[in-house]
Amino acid sequence: MPRIAFYTRISTDEDHQKYSLDAQKDRLEAYCKSQYGDDWALHKVYRDTESGTHMNRPGLEEMLYDASVKAFDVLLVFRVDRLSRKVRELAQMVDELTKQSIVLKSITEPFDTANAAGKMMLQMLGVFAEFEHATIVERTKVGMEKKAKGGDFVGGMVPYGYRLEPEQGLVAREEEALVVKKMFQMYALGREGTQTICKKLNGSGCRRRSGKKWDKRVIINILRNPVYVGKLRWREVVYEGNHDGIVSEVLFSQAQEILDQRREDVSGRRWNNGSRLLSGLMKCKRCGRPMVGISCHRKKDAGSIPYYVCTKRLSTHDCDQDYVRADLLEAGIVQDIKAMFQDEDLMARIWAEANRRLDSEKPDLTKDIRRVEAQMADVRARVDRYLEAFETGKLDADTCNGKVRDLKARLAELEAERTDLEERRERLSLPEMDREFLRKTLADFEEVLASAENAKKKHLLRQLVKKVLVHSRDTVEVWYGLPGPDPARIAGIMAPRTQP
């Protein structure tokens, strides 16, 4: 009795779908009854309500995981584009399913991945699905651009301060419009910063439409949006809109001038997250949010101090995580890495584990070498048969020469492949640990960090540091991705006690 799994997907709400999730499920069940009668078992119905242009879908991820443990035998879909609209991703999924001996079938398309013809048909259907999606996207863009030029709202999230009416388009939502006006007045006339505006709005109990607190990012987006002066921005081009503005052109222009003045130094801080060595690796242990790099000015023309700060504290002040001095933390991690290179016991464990992992690859290469040698033996035997046929008069000289020439060319290719495989196998072992080599490696590491471009420094650190968790300004937990029985080594780095 085959175990059958259903995968169903829609891109938007069910009211606007030709085949809803339930309708797809009903069709799949009807197909199973017609094909298998009562001799089948439904393993699970996987459902997604997302676009088929990406793989980050909960139902799809769950289905692929279950497939990896062979939880079902057949995967049934309504159409192949329900699974994916990209040929490459579709091919990858089919390969994974095939490895687990799972058959993919579509109830509306004539293919079955259990045979070669079905796989070919699947590839063709995938090409058509991707082409259809690209065509739809292009037509949609053209239609949206035409709509924007005509002054109509093109879709997406309705801006705060407005509601969308079917006939009228954008119409001011009075209670929200008053908040928007207040923001522009506080910023442009009162010269209050976005952080101060957030504090006052949140302190008064005012919330965003989602119910969340205000943060700097949202405030700046509102202040930058030309929709509030009766215009529409579409793909970086601003068009005259058919809706009424909430604030005047003069007030909006004043806000833009102040935003431009503060762009490089908003609220006294200059963002430099991309240039910091640990950007993308650091998280706040208290709230789980990323930590970013900023520079805080001490005094005018007195330079600045680099810090890492929790994004939640920076945006809404809902986290009390300390500021951490970036330069001292980075220097502490570098010193810790140097100490690891000098720890002979640790390096010996790493060396042994690396050799163990390399040794695990040798059997596969040995198997490949034997396969190539068997092919070489077969080619040599075929050469001998052609020569024997020529000597006995069963084959003319020209034919024999052509066949032998082709086989010798194939033999040369196989010999080159065998040589490459043997060289790779030889490389799959590290020599005995050399202290002089380690000393030179440490010197190279210091030299790179001292003189290399920032991008190279970041790349080098990412080979060693996997994540950094900040508990407080005094305790930072650093996880190093090291091969060995202990893959993660935790070290406490003491950060400075000074606040910015």
Protein Blocks (a to p, Z undefined) as FASTA:
>chain_A
ZZdddddddfbdfklpfbdfklmmmmmmmmmmmmnommccdfbdcdddddfkbfbdfklm
mmmmmmmnopafbdcdfbfklmpccfklmmmmmmmmmmnopacddfkbccdfkbmklmmm
mmmmmmmmmmmmmmmmmmmmmmmmmmmmnopaebdjddehiacdfklopaddfklmmmmm
mmmmmmmmnopafklmmmmmmmnopacfkopacdfklmmmmmmpmklnopaceehiacdd
fbdcfbdfklmmmmmmmmmmmmmmgghiacfklmpmkgojaccfklopacddddddfbeh
kapadddddfklmmnopaccdcddfklmmmmmmmmmmmmmmmmklmmmmmmmmmmmmmmm
mmmmmmmmmmmmmmmmmmmmmmmmmmmmmmnopacfklmmmmmmmmmmmmmmmmmmmmmm
mmmmmmmcccdddfklmmmmmmmmmmmmmmmcfklmmmmmmmmmmbdcdfblmbccdddd
dedjblbacddddddfbdZZ
